[in-house]
C-alpha cells in the first residue's frame, strides 16, 4: 500500500472533490507537499483526517474548531481511537448546545423564529419595536444562541 497519495487518490478514496481538498488545505486542516514534478502528494493518514472533517462539518462543528483539534495531531499519523474519543468528548457540548437551540427554534416556530426575520416588527416579548431589526436581517436570537455555544466551549468541551 502506498505511503503517499495523489490528490486524485485522496479525492476518490475519501469521496471529497479535489477542490474541497484544496479548500481544506488553504484553511490549514490538511497538509500535503509537492514533488519535484510539482504534483500534490499527501500522507496516507490524510484519509482519516478528511473523514473527521466531513463528520464534524455534518454536525455543524466550525472549521476553526476542527482545525484546533487537528493541529494537535502530527500530520504524518492518522488520528487514533484515543484521539477520536477526546474529539467526541470535546464536541459533545457544542452538539448539545446546537440541539437545544434547534429544539428552541422548533418549539417557538409558530409564534416567532428569532426576531428580525420575516418582517416581524412587533414582538413585545423578545423584540419590542423591532430593535433587533436594526442589527441586520435574519433570526438574530437563534443565530446568537447557536454561535454562543461555539465561542464559549473550549477544546476540552468545557464552558
N, C-alpha and C positions, 0 to 999 in steps of 0.2 A: 504494500500500500504506500502511496506517495506521501512523503513528509511535507511537501508543499503543493499547493493547488493554484490553478489559474483562476482568474476572476470568473470565467465561464463555468468552470467546475464548481466553484463555490455557489454560484447562482443556481446551477442545475441541482446540486445536492441539497441546497437549503430551501429552494422554492422561492427565492427572492430575486427580483430583477437586478441586472448588473447596475443600472442607475441607482437603485436603492443601496447596493453595496457601496457605491461611490459616495452617496449621501451619508451613510453611516461612517465612512472613513473621514469625510470632511468634518463631521461632528465629533470625531475623536473616539467613537465607540469601538471601532476595529482598526487594525493597522496592518499594512502589507508593505511590500518593498518592490522595487523594480529590478529586473535582471539587466545584464549588460545590453540585451536587445530591447530594453525599455518596455518589457511586458510585466504586468502586475502579477505578483505571487503573494500567497497567504499561507500561514502555517495551517496544518490540518485542524488544529484546535479552534480555528475560527468558526467552524461549523456549529459548535455548541454555543459560542458567544452569539452568533446570529440567531440561533433558536431562542436563547434567553431574551434577546432584544425584541423579537417578534411576540413572544408570550407577554412580556412586560407592556409593550405597546397595546396589545389586545385588551389588557385590563386597565389601561389608562395611566400607566406609570410614565411620567415625563422623561424625555430623553436625558435631561441633566441628571436626574436621579439614577437612571440606568448607567450613565457614564461614570458617575461617582462609584457605583458598585464595581463595574468592570475595571476601573483604573486600579483597584486594589489587587487585581489578579494578574500575574505575569502573562504577557501576550503569548508566550511560547507554550503555554499549557492550557488545557481545557478546564473550565470550572468543574470542581469536584462535587460529590454528593454533599460534603460538608459546606461548600460554598453555596450550593443550592438551598440547603436548609437555612443558612444565615440569610440568604436573599429572601426567602419566603417569609421568614420572621420579620425582616426589615420592612417589607412591603405590606404586611398584614394590616397595619394601622392605616396606611394610605387607602388600601382597598376598602377597609371597613368604613372609613370616612366617606368615600365615594358612594358606597351602598346607602349610608344614612342620608346623604344628600339626594340620591335618586329616590329613596323612599319618601323623603320630604316633598320632593317635586311631584311624585305620583299622587301623594295624598292631598296636596293642595292644588292640583292641576285644574280642577273645575272652577276654583274661586280666584286663583292668582298664580301666575307662573314666574314669580320672582320680581315683579315690578319693573317698569321701564320698557316692557315689550308689548306688542300688540296694541299700542296706543292706550294702555290703561293709564288714565290720567287721574283717577280718583280712587285711591285705596287708603282709607282712613287708618287702617291698622299698620301697614308696612310702608306706605309711600304717600303720606299726606301731601297734597298739592303737587304731586308728581316730582318731588325733589330728586329722585334717582334718575329721572329723565334728563336732568342737566348733566349727569356724568357720562351720558352716551347711551347708545342703543343696547338692547339685549337684556337678558334676565339677570340683573345686577346682583340680587341677593343670592340666587342659586349659584351663579358663577363664582362669587366670593367664597361661599361655603366649600365649594369643590376645590378651589385653589388654595384656600387656607390650610387644608389638611396637608397638602404637598409642602407648603412653606414651613409648617410647624412640626413636621416629623423628620427626625434625623435618620441617618443611615442604619441605626440600630432599631428603628421603629419607635423611638422614644419621642414624646412631645417636647 
